[in-house]
Amino acid sequence: MVATIGGVRVRRRRGEQALFFVAGMAIDADGAPRAYHPRGSPPGLDFLANAGHPGNWWGIATNGQGEPLLQRPSDPAPGFYVSLTALEDPARSVRDPRRYVDSSTVAYVVAPARLVEVAGVRLGDFAVVRNRRTERIVHAIVADTGPAGKIGEGSIALARDAGIPHSPKSGGQAGDVVHVVFAGSGNRRPRPQAEIDHRTAQLLEAWGGRDRLERL
């Protein structure tokens, strides 16, 4: 066993880098262009309080004075805040929503700080999620980090594809979600979903494929 996080046991077989655990799933809207709005929710997909508060914004990009950045007319969702993820494209400006991983279109998982510390999980690593209740399997990327004691968070797109209620405000699932994270498999850069699917399928097959995944 690698660690126990929020009562969930994270395991790794001897000689392997992949980690696996069974938990629930909370929905993380961070990175979606319509995640947060100055008026709250609606029209934002999530409650503004989940992005932080004045003086301590963790889900919204800010300027040098700590003030939240609004999207401009040329951005995907003008008037909404620029929502960020820990995984980002350094080639783009901090105020460009495309710098971050879009929760509404890319399947991603959130790595607790504890996994980063003790298990070698890095932003940009690949992961597989299986919902035992729907038998759906989704390929994902590690695109955000979370509190050390909380485990089992995924993007809107991940939850939707896994058959989990995907509203950041009221969705999620308690239990029955299998996670496999291929530690050290990424390049610490965002990827398009097609590339995530291709590379993760290769890693899953080398690890034991769907048969092994369904035995967890």
C-alpha positions in Angstrom: 0.0 0.0 0.0 1.3 3.5 -0.9 -0.9 5.7 1.2 -4.4 6.1 2.8 -6.1 9.3 1.7 -9.4 10.3 3.0 -10.0 6.7 4.1 -9.2 5.4 0.7 -6.3 2.9 0.3 -4.0 3.6 -2.7 -2.1 0.6 -3.8 0.8 -0.3 -6.2 2.1 -3.7 -7.1 5.7 -4.4 -6.6 7.8 -3.5 -9.6 5.1 -1.3 -11.1 4.6 2.5 -11.3 0.8 2.4 -11.8 -1.3 3.2 -8.7 -4.9 2.1 -8.2 -7.7 2.8 -5.8 -11.5 2.7 -5.5 -13.2 5.9 -4.4 -16.2 8.1 -5.3 -16.0 11.1 -7.7 -16.6 14.8 -7.0 -16.8 17.1 -10.1 -14.2 19.7 -10.7 -15.1 22.6 -13.1 -11.7 24.3 -13.0 -10.4 25.1 -16.5 -13.9 25.3 -18.1 -14.4 28.7 -19.8 -17.9 28.9 -18.2 -16.8 27.6 -14.8 -17.1 30.8 -12.8 -18.9 34.1 -13.3 -18.9 37.4 -11.3 -22.6 36.9 -10.5 -22.0 33.4 -9.3 -24.1 30.4 -10.4 -26.0 30.7 -12.7 -24.6 31.6 -15.1 -21.4 30.0 -13.9 -21.3 26.2 -14.0 -20.0 26.1 -10.4 -20.4 28.1 -7.2 -18.0 31.0 -7.2 -17.0 30.1 -3.6 -15.4 26.9 -5.0 -12.9 29.1 -6.8 -11.7 30.9 -3.7 -12.4 34.4 -2.4 -10.9 37.9 -2.6 -7.3 37.7 -1.5 -7.1 33.9 -2.1 -8.4 32.8 -5.5 -7.2 29.2 -6.3 -9.6 28.4 -9.2 -9.3 31.7 -11.1 -6.4 33.4 -12.8 -5.5 36.8 -11.3 -3.4 39.8 -12.3 -0.3 41.0 -10.4 -2.6 42.6 -7.7 -4.6 39.4 -7.1 -7.6 40.6 -8.9 -9.5 38.0 -11.0 -9.1 38.1 -14.7 -12.2 38.4 -16.9 -12.4 36.8 -20.4 -12.4 39.3 -23.2 -14.6 39.5 -26.3 -12.3 37.2 -28.3 -12.2 34.6 -25.6 -14.5 31.5 -25.4 -16.8 32.9 -22.7 -16.6 36.7 -22.6 -17.5 38.1 -19.1 -16.7 34.9 -17.3 -13.6 34.6 -15.2 -10.5 32.9 -16.6 -10.6 29.6 -14.7 -7.3 27.8 -14.3 -5.9 24.3 -13.7 -2.5 23.4 -12.3 -1.6 21.8 -15.7 -1.1 24.6 -18.2 0.4 25.4 -21.5 3.2 27.9 -20.8 3.2 29.0 -24.4 0.0 30.9 -23.8 -0.7 34.0 -21.7 -1.9 33.6 -18.1 -5.0 35.5 -19.1 -5.8 33.1 -22.0 -8.4 30.5 -21.1 -6.8 28.1 -23.6 -3.7 28.0 -21.4 -5.6 25.7 -19.0 -7.3 22.3 -19.4 -11.0 22.6 -20.2 -13.0 20.6 -17.7 -16.0 20.5 -20.1 -14.2 18.9 -23.0 -11.2 17.0 -21.6 -11.3 14.1 -19.3 -9.0 14.8 -16.3 -8.4 13.6 -12.8 -7.3 15.6 -9.8 -4.2 14.3 -7.9 -4.2 14.9 -4.1 -1.0 16.6 -2.9 -0.3 13.4 -0.9 0.0 11.3 -4.1 2.4 13.9 -5.6 4.6 13.7 -2.5 4.8 10.0 -1.9 4.0 8.2 -5.2 5.7 10.2 -7.9 2.4 11.3 -9.6 3.0 14.3 -11.8 0.8 16.7 -13.7 0.3 15.4 -17.2 0.4 11.8 -16.3 -2.2 9.5 -17.8 -5.0 7.7 -15.9 -7.9 5.3 -16.5 -11.2 5.5 -14.7 -13.9 2.8 -14.6 -17.4 3.3 -13.2 -18.5 -0.1 -11.8 -22.1 1.0 -12.0 -22.2 1.7 -15.7 -19.2 -0.4 -16.8 -17.8 2.6 -18.7 -14.1 3.1 -19.0 -12.6 6.6 -19.7 -9.1 7.7 -20.5 -7.9 10.8 -18.6 -4.9 13.0 -17.8 -3.8 14.4 -14.4 -4.6 18.1 -14.8 -5.1 19.5 -11.4 -4.0 19.0 -7.8 -6.1 19.0 -4.7 -6.0 19.0 -0.9 -3.8 16.3 0.7 -6.7 14.6 2.4 -9.2 14.5 -0.5 -9.2 11.9 -3.2 -11.6 11.1 -6.1 -12.2 14.2 -8.3 -12.6 14.5 -12.0 -13.6 16.9 -14.7 -17.0 17.5 -16.1 -16.1 15.6 -19.3 -14.7 12.6 -17.4 -17.9 12.3 -15.3 -20.1 12.6 -18.3 -18.3 10.0 -20.3 -18.2 7.6 -17.2 -22.0 7.9 -16.7 -21.7 9.9 -13.5 -23.9 13.0 -12.9 -21.6 15.7 -14.1 -22.9 18.9 -12.6 -20.2 20.6 -10.5 -22.9 21.8 -8.2 -24.9 18.7 -7.6 -23.3 15.8 -9.5 -20.8 13.2 -8.5 -21.0 9.6 -7.2 -20.3 8.0 -3.9 -18.1 5.0 -4.4 -17.7 2.4 -7.1 -15.2 4.4 -9.2 -11.9 2.6 -10.0 -8.9 4.8 -10.7 -5.6 3.7 -12.2 -2.9 6.4 -12.5 0.2 5.7 -14.5 2.8 7.7 -12.5 5.6 9.2 -14.5 3.9 8.6 -17.8 3.3 12.1 -19.0 5.4 15.1 -20.1 3.8 17.7 -17.8 2.0 19.3 -20.7 -1.7 19.4 -21.6 -2.8 17.1 -24.4 -5.9 16.9 -26.7 -8.4 14.2 -25.8 -7.5 12.2 -28.9 -3.9 12.0 -27.8 -4.9 11.1 -24.2 -7.1 8.3 -25.5 -4.3 6.9 -27.7 -1.5 6.9 -25.2 -3.7 5.8 -22.3 -5.0 2.8 -24.3 -1.4 1.7 -24.8 -0.5 2.0 -21.2 -3.6 0.2 -20.1 -2.9 -2.7 -22.5 0.7 -3.0 -21.2 -0.6 -3.0 -17.6 -3.0 -5.8 -18.1 -5.9 -4.4 -20.1 -9.6 -4.3 -19.4 -9.5 -7.7 -17.8 -7.2 -6.6 -15.0 -9.1 -3.3 -14.6 -12.4 -5.2 -14.2 -10.9 -7.3 -11.4 -10.1 -4.3 -9.2 
